Amino acid sequence: MASEPLPNRQVALIDLLDRLLSGGAVITGDVVLSVADIDLVRISLRALIVSIGPKTPSPWSGTVSPRGRHDG
C-alpha cells in the first residue's frame, strides 16, 4: 500500500507526515563550497526519518525518551 502514488490532489501536511513516518524515508545530499574551482568545504548529509514505537524500537540504546528518562 505504501508504494502506491498519491492521487493528484491537495494533501494535508499531517497526512503527508503520517505517510512519511509510517514508511520511513532516507534523505541524502552533498554540498560543496568552492572558490576559483577549488573545493573548500564539503558537507555530506545522510538522514533516516522513521517513527519509533513498541513494534519498531529505536536502534540506538540509551536514548532519551520524550518523557526525559533514559531507555535501555
N, CA and C atoms as an extended XYZ file, in Angstrom:
216
Properties=species:S:1:pos:R:3:atomname:S:1:resname:S:1:resid:I:1 pbc="F F F"
N         0.807       -1.180        0.000 N   MET     1
C         0.000        0.000        0.000 CA  MET     1
C         0.859        1.257        0.000 C   MET     1
N         1.995        1.253        0.695 N   ALA     2
C         2.808        2.459        0.816 CA  ALA     2
C         3.462        2.831       -0.507 C   ALA     2
N         3.571        1.894       -1.457 N   SER     3
C         4.243        2.201       -2.714 CA  SER     3
C         3.308        2.817       -3.745 C   SER     3
N         2.008        2.888       -3.441 N   GLU     4
C         1.076        3.494       -4.378 CA  GLU     4
C         1.274        5.006       -4.406 C   GLU     4
N         1.288        5.609       -5.599 N   PRO     5
C         1.463        7.057       -5.668 CA  PRO     5
C         0.219        7.762       -5.154 C   PRO     5
N         0.434        8.968       -4.633 N   LEU     6
C        -0.688        9.767       -4.162 CA  LEU     6
C        -1.479       10.270       -5.359 C   LEU     6
N        -2.790       10.313       -5.244 N   PRO     7
C        -3.582       10.862       -6.347 CA  PRO     7
C        -3.296       12.353       -6.508 C   PRO     7
N        -3.660       12.891       -7.665 N   ASN     8
C        -3.396       14.290       -7.978 CA  ASN     8
C        -4.385       15.181       -7.235 C   ASN     8
N        -4.126       15.424       -5.950 N   ARG     9
C        -4.988       16.283       -5.145 CA  ARG     9
C        -4.150       16.899       -4.039 C   ARG     9
N        -4.723       17.885       -3.368 N   GLN    10
C        -4.019       18.507       -2.261 CA  GLN    10
C        -3.991       17.544       -1.084 C   GLN    10
N        -2.858       17.511       -0.393 N   VAL    11
C        -2.679       16.618        0.737 CA  VAL    11
C        -2.349       17.473        1.944 C   VAL    11
N        -3.044       17.213        3.050 N   ALA    12
C        -2.755       17.940        4.286 CA  ALA    12
C        -1.375       17.545        4.800 C   ALA    12
N        -0.715       18.493        5.439 N   LEU    13
C         0.639       18.245        5.945 CA  LEU    13
C         0.655       17.088        6.931 C   LEU    13
N        -0.359       16.996        7.775 N   ILE    14
C        -0.395       15.914        8.760 CA  ILE    14
C        -0.527       14.559        8.077 C   ILE    14
N        -1.275       14.492        6.987 N   ASP    15
C        -1.396       13.236        6.239 CA  ASP    15
C        -0.064       12.874        5.585 C   ASP    15
N         0.622       13.872        5.073 N   LEU    16
C         1.924       13.628        4.459 CA  LEU    16
C         2.930       13.136        5.494 C   LEU    16
N         2.952       13.772        6.682 N   LEU    17
C         3.868       13.338        7.740 CA  LEU    17
C         3.523       11.933        8.229 C   LEU    17
N         2.234       11.633        8.359 N   ASP    18
C         1.824       10.295        8.784 CA  ASP    18
C         2.298        9.249        7.794 C   ASP    18
N         2.130        9.512        6.524 N   ARG    19
C         2.567        8.569        5.486 CA  ARG    19
C         4.091        8.442        5.476 C   ARG    19
N         4.777        9.562        5.654 N   LEU    20
C         6.241        9.558        5.658 CA  LEU    20
C         6.784        8.768        6.841 C   LEU    20
N         6.234        9.008        8.034 N   LEU    21
C         6.745        8.345        9.232 CA  LEU    21
C         6.368        6.872        9.275 C   LEU    21
N         5.242        6.493        8.720 N   SER    22
C         4.857        5.079        8.759 CA  SER    22
C         5.742        4.232        7.851 C   SER    22
N         6.188        4.803        6.762 N   GLY    23
C         7.030        4.053        5.838 CA  GLY    23
C         8.503        4.351        5.976 C   GLY    23
N         8.827        5.520        6.510 N   GLY    24
C        10.209        5.931        6.651 CA  GLY    24
C        10.742        6.570        5.388 C   GLY    24
N        11.799        7.322        5.538 N   ALA    25
C        12.404        7.990        4.392 CA  ALA    25
C        13.898        8.177        4.666 C   ALA    25
N        14.664        8.152        3.614 N   VAL    26
C        16.094        8.412        3.687 CA  VAL    26
C        16.377        9.670        2.881 C   VAL    26
N        17.056       10.608        3.513 N   ILE    27
C        17.414       11.861        2.844 CA  ILE    27
C        18.932       11.916        2.737 C   ILE    27
N        19.423       12.119        1.541 N   THR    28
C        20.858       12.248        1.348 CA  THR    28
C        21.135       13.495        0.518 C   THR    28
N        22.294       14.059        0.735 N   GLY    29
C        22.662       15.232       -0.043 CA  GLY    29
C        24.104       15.609        0.190 C   GLY    29
N        24.664       16.298       -0.747 N   ASP    30
C        26.034       16.782       -0.651 CA  ASP    30
C        26.065       18.248       -1.061 C   ASP    30
N        26.825       19.028       -0.285 N   VAL    31
C        27.028       20.433       -0.608 CA  VAL    31
C        28.531       20.675       -0.664 C   VAL    31
N        28.987       21.254       -1.744 N   VAL    32
C        30.412       21.563       -1.886 CA  VAL    32
C        30.542       23.059       -2.137 C   VAL    32
N        31.314       23.720       -1.258 N   LEU    33
C        31.590       25.138       -1.434 CA  LEU    33
C        32.970       25.259       -2.062 C   LEU    33
N        33.032       25.966       -3.166 N   SER    34
C        34.330       26.108       -3.836 CA  SER    34
C        34.503       27.540       -4.308 C   SER    34
N        35.771       27.950       -4.359 N   VAL    35
C        36.148       29.275       -4.845 CA  VAL    35
C        37.231       29.071       -5.898 C   VAL    35
N        37.055       29.679       -7.021 N   ALA    36
C        38.027       29.591       -8.117 CA  ALA    36
C        38.315       28.143       -8.484 C   ALA    36
N        37.248       27.344       -8.518 N   ASP    37
C        37.356       25.922       -8.890 CA  ASP    37
C        38.160       25.097       -7.896 C   ASP    37
N        38.299       25.606       -6.662 N   ILE    38
C        38.981       24.856       -5.601 CA  ILE    38
C        37.946       24.543       -4.525 C   ILE    38
N        37.751       23.257       -4.258 N   ASP    39
C        36.796       22.850       -3.232 CA  ASP    39
C        37.343       23.208       -1.855 C   ASP    39
N        36.548       23.967       -1.089 N   LEU    40
C        36.971       24.377        0.248 CA  LEU    40
C        36.258       23.585        1.340 C   LEU    40
N        34.966       23.377        1.181 N   VAL    41
C        34.171       22.708        2.212 CA  VAL    41
C        33.244       21.730        1.526 C   VAL    41
N        33.143       20.552        2.119 N   ARG    42
C        32.184       19.563        1.625 CA  ARG    42
C        31.360       19.081        2.808 C   ARG    42
N        30.049       19.140        2.660 N   ILE    43
C        29.129       18.685        3.698 CA  ILE    43
C        28.295       17.565        3.098 C   ILE    43
N        28.329       16.405        3.761 N   SER    44
C        27.522       15.269        3.335 CA  SER    44
C        26.452       15.015        4.383 C   SER    44
N        25.228       14.864        3.935 N   LEU    45
C        24.109       14.644        4.839 CA  LEU    45
C        23.469       13.308        4.527 C   LEU    45
N        23.311       12.502        5.571 N   ARG    46
C        22.579       11.241        5.459 CA  ARG    46
C        21.626       11.205        6.644 C   ARG    46
N        20.342       11.148        6.400 N   ALA    47
C        19.358       11.142        7.478 CA  ALA    47
C        18.323       10.066        7.221 C   ALA    47
N        17.925        9.419        8.298 N   LEU    48
C        16.854        8.431        8.257 CA  LEU    48
C        15.720        8.957        9.118 C   LEU    48
N        14.549        9.081        8.530 N   ILE    49
C        13.373        9.564        9.257 CA  ILE    49
C        12.367        8.430        9.303 C   ILE    49
N        12.040        7.988       10.516 N   VAL    50
C        11.077        6.904       10.691 CA  VAL    50
C        10.500        7.018       12.097 C   VAL    50
N         9.275        6.586       12.262 N   SER    51
C         8.651        6.629       13.580 CA  SER    51
C         9.201        5.502       14.448 C   SER    51
N         9.206        5.744       15.761 N   ILE    52
C         9.691        4.755       16.723 CA  ILE    52
C         8.545        4.436       17.667 C   ILE    52
N         8.303        3.157       17.888 N   GLY    53
C         7.227        2.728       18.776 CA  GLY    53
C         7.543        1.363       19.332 C   GLY    53
N         6.563        0.761       20.022 N   PRO    54
C         6.802       -0.565       20.604 CA  PRO    54
C         7.130       -1.635       19.550 C   PRO    54
N         6.535       -1.529       18.380 N   LYS    55
C         6.788       -2.533       17.334 CA  LYS    55
C         8.086       -2.260       16.573 C   LYS    55
N         8.532       -1.013       16.541 N   THR    56
C         9.780       -0.641       15.878 CA  THR    56
C        10.604        0.205       16.830 C   THR    56
N        11.329       -0.459       17.761 N   PRO    57
C        12.097        0.303       18.753 CA  PRO    57
C        13.286        1.023       18.133 C   PRO    57
N        13.826        1.933       18.885 N   SER    58
C        14.980        2.703       18.445 CA  SER    58
C        16.181        1.786       18.258 C   SER    58
N        16.944        1.943       17.196 N   PRO    59
C        18.130        1.106       17.015 CA  PRO    59
C        19.277        1.509       17.927 C   PRO    59
N        19.161        2.647       18.603 N   TRP    60
C        20.213        3.110       19.484 CA  TRP    60
C        19.797        2.901       20.926 C   TRP    60
N        20.645        2.258       21.709 N   SER    61
C        20.326        2.075       23.123 CA  SER    61
C        20.755        3.314       23.892 C   SER    61
N        20.107        3.513       25.019 N   GLY    62
C        20.464        4.644       25.864 CA  GLY    62
C        19.978        5.975       25.356 C   GLY    62
N        18.974        5.985       24.507 N   THR    63
C        18.448        7.247       24.018 CA  THR    63
C        17.485        7.825       25.035 C   THR    63
N        17.300        9.115       24.997 N   VAL    64
C        16.405        9.787       25.921 CA  VAL    64
C        15.001        9.743       25.333 C   VAL    64
N        14.049        9.261       26.135 N   SER    65
C        12.670        9.203       25.676 CA  SER    65
C        12.060       10.591       25.736 C   SER    65
N        10.914       10.794       25.075 N   PRO    66
C        10.281       12.111       25.128 CA  PRO    66
C         9.933       12.546       26.541 C   PRO    66
N         9.806       11.609       27.467 N   ARG    67
C         9.495       11.962       28.860 CA  ARG    67
C        10.745       12.333       29.650 C   ARG    67
N        11.906       12.281       29.041 N   GLY    68
C        13.139       12.697       29.699 CA  GLY    68
C        13.892       11.589       30.385 C   GLY    68
N        13.359       10.355       30.376 N   ARG    69
C        14.062        9.245       31.002 CA  ARG    69
C        14.928        8.550       29.973 C   ARG    69
N        15.960        7.882       30.452 N   HIS    70
C        16.797        7.099       29.554 CA  HIS    70
C        16.171        5.745       29.330 C   HIS    70
N        16.104        5.323       28.090 N   ASP    71
C        15.635        3.986       27.745 CA  ASP    71
C        16.842        3.081       27.596 C   ASP    71
N        16.639        1.824       27.807 N   GLY    72
C        17.670        0.830       27.536 CA  GLY    72
C        18.614        0.738       28.590 C   GLY    72
